[in-house]
Amino acid sequence: MVDIELLKEKITTSGMTVKAIAEKSGILRETFYNRLKGTGEFTASEIVSLTKVLRLSKSDRDKIFLNEKLN
């Protein structure tokens, strides 16, 4: 499960708009907004692109995209 709140925090601290991040990462703007709303799942290629564009560390990438919340 994706940690959307942490992803949004990283987007905010990047200083870029969601539109700019979508363009730089090669994700359609509408698709990116849907992912941020929890509709659909990020693909591996989207994760790789966002990691580069947002300059995420491997640790941050894993916390955001590989976050397994246990009940």
Phi and psi in radians as a Rosetta constraint file:
Dihedral C 1 N 2 CA 2 C 2 CIRCULARHARMONIC -1.369 0.35
Dihedral N 2 CA 2 C 2 N 3 CIRCULARHARMONIC 2.378 0.35
Dihedral C 2 N 3 CA 3 C 3 CIRCULARHARMONIC -1.506 0.35
Dihedral N 3 CA 3 C 3 N 4 CIRCULARHARMONIC 1.515 0.35
Dihedral C 3 N 4 CA 4 C 4 CIRCULARHARMONIC -1.066 0.35
Dihedral N 4 CA 4 C 4 N 5 CIRCULARHARMONIC -0.691 0.35
Dihedral C 4 N 5 CA 5 C 5 CIRCULARHARMONIC -1.103 0.35
Dihedral N 5 CA 5 C 5 N 6 CIRCULARHARMONIC -0.735 0.35
Dihedral C 5 N 6 CA 6 C 6 CIRCULARHARMONIC -1.171 0.35
Dihedral N 6 CA 6 C 6 N 7 CIRCULARHARMONIC -0.679 0.35
Dihedral C 6 N 7 CA 7 C 7 CIRCULARHARMONIC -1.081 0.35
Dihedral N 7 CA 7 C 7 N 8 CIRCULARHARMONIC -0.782 0.35
Dihedral C 7 N 8 CA 8 C 8 CIRCULARHARMONIC -1.103 0.35
Dihedral N 8 CA 8 C 8 N 9 CIRCULARHARMONIC -0.624 0.35
Dihedral C 8 N 9 CA 9 C 9 CIRCULARHARMONIC -1.092 0.35
Dihedral N 9 CA 9 C 9 N 10 CIRCULARHARMONIC -0.761 0.35
Dihedral C 9 N 10 CA 10 C 10 CIRCULARHARMONIC -1.164 0.35
Dihedral N 10 CA 10 C 10 N 11 CIRCULARHARMONIC -0.614 0.35
Dihedral C 10 N 11 CA 11 C 11 CIRCULARHARMONIC -1.119 0.35
Dihedral N 11 CA 11 C 11 N 12 CIRCULARHARMONIC -0.783 0.35
Dihedral C 11 N 12 CA 12 C 12 CIRCULARHARMONIC -1.071 0.35
Dihedral N 12 CA 12 C 12 N 13 CIRCULARHARMONIC -0.809 0.35
Dihedral C 12 N 13 CA 13 C 13 CIRCULARHARMONIC -1.269 0.35
Dihedral N 13 CA 13 C 13 N 14 CIRCULARHARMONIC -0.269 0.35
Dihedral C 13 N 14 CA 14 C 14 CIRCULARHARMONIC -1.254 0.35
Dihedral N 14 CA 14 C 14 N 15 CIRCULARHARMONIC -0.422 0.35
Dihedral C 14 N 15 CA 15 C 15 CIRCULARHARMONIC 1.430 0.35
Dihedral N 15 CA 15 C 15 N 16 CIRCULARHARMONIC 0.012 0.35
Dihedral C 15 N 16 CA 16 C 16 CIRCULARHARMONIC -1.762 0.35
Dihedral N 16 CA 16 C 16 N 17 CIRCULARHARMONIC 2.733 0.35
Dihedral C 16 N 17 CA 17 C 17 CIRCULARHARMONIC -1.409 0.35
Dihedral N 17 CA 17 C 17 N 18 CIRCULARHARMONIC 2.819 0.35
Dihedral C 17 N 18 CA 18 C 18 CIRCULARHARMONIC -1.062 0.35
Dihedral N 18 CA 18 C 18 N 19 CIRCULARHARMONIC -0.690 0.35
Dihedral C 18 N 19 CA 19 C 19 CIRCULARHARMONIC -1.053 0.35
Dihedral N 19 CA 19 C 19 N 20 CIRCULARHARMONIC -0.807 0.35
Dihedral C 19 N 20 CA 20 C 20 CIRCULARHARMONIC -1.122 0.35
Dihedral N 20 CA 20 C 20 N 21 CIRCULARHARMONIC -0.714 0.35
Dihedral C 20 N 21 CA 21 C 21 CIRCULARHARMONIC -1.119 0.35
Dihedral N 21 CA 21 C 21 N 22 CIRCULARHARMONIC -0.756 0.35
Dihedral C 21 N 22 CA 22 C 22 CIRCULARHARMONIC -1.046 0.35
Dihedral N 22 CA 22 C 22 N 23 CIRCULARHARMONIC -0.806 0.35
Dihedral C 22 N 23 CA 23 C 23 CIRCULARHARMONIC -1.091 0.35
Dihedral N 23 CA 23 C 23 N 24 CIRCULARHARMONIC -0.815 0.35
Dihedral C 23 N 24 CA 24 C 24 CIRCULARHARMONIC -1.168 0.35
Dihedral N 24 CA 24 C 24 N 25 CIRCULARHARMONIC -0.521 0.35
Dihedral C 24 N 25 CA 25 C 25 CIRCULARHARMONIC -1.586 0.35
Dihedral N 25 CA 25 C 25 N 26 CIRCULARHARMONIC -0.130 0.35
Dihedral C 25 N 26 CA 26 C 26 CIRCULARHARMONIC 1.376 0.35
Dihedral N 26 CA 26 C 26 N 27 CIRCULARHARMONIC 0.338 0.35
Dihedral C 26 N 27 CA 27 C 27 CIRCULARHARMONIC -1.766 0.35
Dihedral N 27 CA 27 C 27 N 28 CIRCULARHARMONIC 2.329 0.35
Dihedral C 27 N 28 CA 28 C 28 CIRCULARHARMONIC -0.998 0.35
Dihedral N 28 CA 28 C 28 N 29 CIRCULARHARMONIC 2.407 0.35
Dihedral C 28 N 29 CA 29 C 29 CIRCULARHARMONIC -0.949 0.35
Dihedral N 29 CA 29 C 29 N 30 CIRCULARHARMONIC -0.808 0.35
Dihedral C 29 N 30 CA 30 C 30 CIRCULARHARMONIC -1.081 0.35
Dihedral N 30 CA 30 C 30 N 31 CIRCULARHARMONIC -0.719 0.35
Dihedral C 30 N 31 CA 31 C 31 CIRCULARHARMONIC -1.095 0.35
Dihedral N 31 CA 31 C 31 N 32 CIRCULARHARMONIC -0.770 0.35
Dihedral C 31 N 32 CA 32 C 32 CIRCULARHARMONIC -1.098 0.35
Dihedral N 32 CA 32 C 32 N 33 CIRCULARHARMONIC -0.782 0.35
Dihedral C 32 N 33 CA 33 C 33 CIRCULARHARMONIC -1.069 0.35
Dihedral N 33 CA 33 C 33 N 34 CIRCULARHARMONIC -0.712 0.35
Dihedral C 33 N 34 CA 34 C 34 CIRCULARHARMONIC -1.086 0.35
Dihedral N 34 CA 34 C 34 N 35 CIRCULARHARMONIC -0.734 0.35
Dihedral C 34 N 35 CA 35 C 35 CIRCULARHARMONIC -1.074 0.35
Dihedral N 35 CA 35 C 35 N 36 CIRCULARHARMONIC -0.701 0.35
Dihedral C 35 N 36 CA 36 C 36 CIRCULARHARMONIC -1.185 0.35
Dihedral N 36 CA 36 C 36 N 37 CIRCULARHARMONIC -0.403 0.35
Dihedral C 36 N 37 CA 37 C 37 CIRCULARHARMONIC -1.535 0.35
Dihedral N 37 CA 37 C 37 N 38 CIRCULARHARMONIC -0.071 0.35
Dihedral C 37 N 38 CA 38 C 38 CIRCULARHARMONIC 1.592 0.35
Dihedral N 38 CA 38 C 38 N 39 CIRCULARHARMONIC 0.145 0.35
Dihedral C 38 N 39 CA 39 C 39 CIRCULARHARMONIC -1.576 0.35
Dihedral N 39 CA 39 C 39 N 40 CIRCULARHARMONIC 2.008 0.35
Dihedral C 39 N 40 CA 40 C 40 CIRCULARHARMONIC 1.431 0.35
Dihedral N 40 CA 40 C 40 N 41 CIRCULARHARMONIC 2.963 0.35
Dihedral C 40 N 41 CA 41 C 41 CIRCULARHARMONIC -2.040 0.35
Dihedral N 41 CA 41 C 41 N 42 CIRCULARHARMONIC 2.608 0.35
Dihedral C 41 N 42 CA 42 C 42 CIRCULARHARMONIC -1.186 0.35
Dihedral N 42 CA 42 C 42 N 43 CIRCULARHARMONIC 2.392 0.35
Dihedral C 42 N 43 CA 43 C 43 CIRCULARHARMONIC -1.456 0.35
Dihedral N 43 CA 43 C 43 N 44 CIRCULARHARMONIC 2.892 0.35
Dihedral C 43 N 44 CA 44 C 44 CIRCULARHARMONIC -1.038 0.35
Dihedral N 44 CA 44 C 44 N 45 CIRCULARHARMONIC -0.739 0.35
Dihedral C 44 N 45 CA 45 C 45 CIRCULARHARMONIC -1.162 0.35
Dihedral N 45 CA 45 C 45 N 46 CIRCULARHARMONIC -0.616 0.35
Dihedral C 45 N 46 CA 46 C 46 CIRCULARHARMONIC -1.154 0.35
Dihedral N 46 CA 46 C 46 N 47 CIRCULARHARMONIC -0.698 0.35
Dihedral C 46 N 47 CA 47 C 47 CIRCULARHARMONIC -1.107 0.35
Dihedral N 47 CA 47 C 47 N 48 CIRCULARHARMONIC -0.767 0.35
Dihedral C 47 N 48 CA 48 C 48 CIRCULARHARMONIC -1.078 0.35
Dihedral N 48 CA 48 C 48 N 49 CIRCULARHARMONIC -0.800 0.35
Dihedral C 48 N 49 CA 49 C 49 CIRCULARHARMONIC -1.103 0.35
Dihedral N 49 CA 49 C 49 N 50 CIRCULARHARMONIC -0.782 0.35
Dihedral C 49 N 50 CA 50 C 50 CIRCULARHARMONIC -1.158 0.35
Dihedral N 50 CA 50 C 50 N 51 CIRCULARHARMONIC -0.615 0.35
Dihedral C 50 N 51 CA 51 C 51 CIRCULARHARMONIC -1.045 0.35
Dihedral N 51 CA 51 C 51 N 52 CIRCULARHARMONIC -0.743 0.35
Dihedral C 51 N 52 CA 52 C 52 CIRCULARHARMONIC -1.225 0.35
Dihedral N 52 CA 52 C 52 N 53 CIRCULARHARMONIC -0.855 0.35
Dihedral C 52 N 53 CA 53 C 53 CIRCULARHARMONIC -1.114 0.35
Dihedral N 53 CA 53 C 53 N 54 CIRCULARHARMONIC -0.737 0.35
Dihedral C 53 N 54 CA 54 C 54 CIRCULARHARMONIC -1.529 0.35
Dihedral N 54 CA 54 C 54 N 55 CIRCULARHARMONIC -0.028 0.35
Dihedral C 54 N 55 CA 55 C 55 CIRCULARHARMONIC 0.912 0.35
Dihedral N 55 CA 55 C 55 N 56 CIRCULARHARMONIC 0.882 0.35
Dihedral C 55 N 56 CA 56 C 56 CIRCULARHARMONIC -1.390 0.35
Dihedral N 56 CA 56 C 56 N 57 CIRCULARHARMONIC 2.463 0.35
Dihedral C 56 N 57 CA 57 C 57 CIRCULARHARMONIC -1.267 0.35
Dihedral N 57 CA 57 C 57 N 58 CIRCULARHARMONIC 2.865 0.35
Dihedral C 57 N 58 CA 58 C 58 CIRCULARHARMONIC -1.056 0.35
Dihedral N 58 CA 58 C 58 N 59 CIRCULARHARMONIC -0.657 0.35
Dihedral C 58 N 59 CA 59 C 59 CIRCULARHARMONIC -1.100 0.35
Dihedral N 59 CA 59 C 59 N 60 CIRCULARHARMONIC -0.815 0.35
Dihedral C 59 N 60 CA 60 C 60 CIRCULARHARMONIC -1.117 0.35
Dihedral N 60 CA 60 C 60 N 61 CIRCULARHARMONIC -0.749 0.35
Dihedral C 60 N 61 CA 61 C 61 CIRCULARHARMONIC -0.982 0.35
Dihedral N 61 CA 61 C 61 N 62 CIRCULARHARMONIC -0.818 0.35
Dihedral C 61 N 62 CA 62 C 62 CIRCULARHARMONIC -1.160 0.35
Dihedral N 62 CA 62 C 62 N 63 CIRCULARHARMONIC -0.686 0.35
Dihedral C 62 N 63 CA 63 C 63 CIRCULARHARMONIC -1.102 0.35
Dihedral N 63 CA 63 C 63 N 64 CIRCULARHARMONIC -0.647 0.35
Dihedral C 63 N 64 CA 64 C 64 CIRCULARHARMONIC -1.380 0.35
Dihedral N 64 CA 64 C 64 N 65 CIRCULARHARMONIC -0.934 0.35
Dihedral C 64 N 65 CA 65 C 65 CIRCULARHARMONIC -1.697 0.35
Dihedral N 65 CA 65 C 65 N 66 CIRCULARHARMONIC -0.352 0.35
Dihedral C 65 N 66 CA 66 C 66 CIRCULARHARMONIC -2.005 0.35
Dihedral N 66 CA 66 C 66 N 67 CIRCULARHARMONIC 0.401 0.35
Dihedral C 66 N 67 CA 67 C 67 CIRCULARHARMONIC -1.219 0.35
Dihedral N 67 CA 67 C 67 N 68 CIRCULARHARMONIC 1.986 0.35
Dihedral C 67 N 68 CA 68 C 68 CIRCULARHARMONIC -1.839 0.35
Dihedral N 68 CA 68 C 68 N 69 CIRCULARHARMONIC 1.911 0.35
Dihedral C 68 N 69 CA 69 C 69 CIRCULARHARMONIC -1.575 0.35
Dihedral N 69 CA 69 C 69 N 70 CIRCULARHARMONIC 2.107 0.35
Dihedral C 69 N 70 CA 70 C 70 CIRCULARHARMONIC -1.593 0.35
Dihedral N 70 CA 70 C 70 N 71 CIRCULARHARMONIC 2.464 0.35
